[in-house]
Amino acid sequence: MPLNHQPNIASPDSFYEELIHAQRDMNDDQADMLLAKLVLILANHVGDRAVLSEALALARSNTLANTAASPA
């Protein structure tokens, strides 16, 4: 199963709203923990190590590129 790079979430704005709402009333550490747990739950659901490795590499390179482009 190749990594899907195309938009694939029904109602992405409402999903984002739900994600933000799930973190409401949490401190930064709790919100980080929620996101880490969500990543692990979804990674387990995907299961395919090649897809997970590709997704991890993509997220890392995108994060580093966006961080480098942002002023400090």
WONORPE-V226957 format. One record per backbone hydrogen bond with DSSP energy under -1.0 kcal/mol. CO is the residue of the C=O (numbers start at 1). NH is the residue of the N-H. If there is no record, write none. Layout:
co=CO nh=NH
co=CO nh=NH
//
This chain:
co=11 nh=15
co=12 nh=16
co=13 nh=17
co=14 nh=18
co=15 nh=19
co=16 nh=20
co=17 nh=21
co=18 nh=22
co=21 nh=24
co=23 nh=26
co=27 nh=31
co=28 nh=32
co=29 nh=33
co=30 nh=34
co=31 nh=35
co=32 nh=36
co=33 nh=37
co=34 nh=38
co=35 nh=39
co=36 nh=40
co=37 nh=41
co=38 nh=42
co=39 nh=43
co=40 nh=44
co=41 nh=45
co=42 nh=46
co=43 nh=47
co=48 nh=52
co=49 nh=53
co=50 nh=54
co=51 nh=55
co=52 nh=56
co=53 nh=57
co=54 nh=58
co=55 nh=59
co=56 nh=60
co=57 nh=61
co=58 nh=62
co=59 nh=63
co=60 nh=64
co=61 nh=65
co=62 nh=66
co=63 nh=67
co=64 nh=68
co=65 nh=69
//
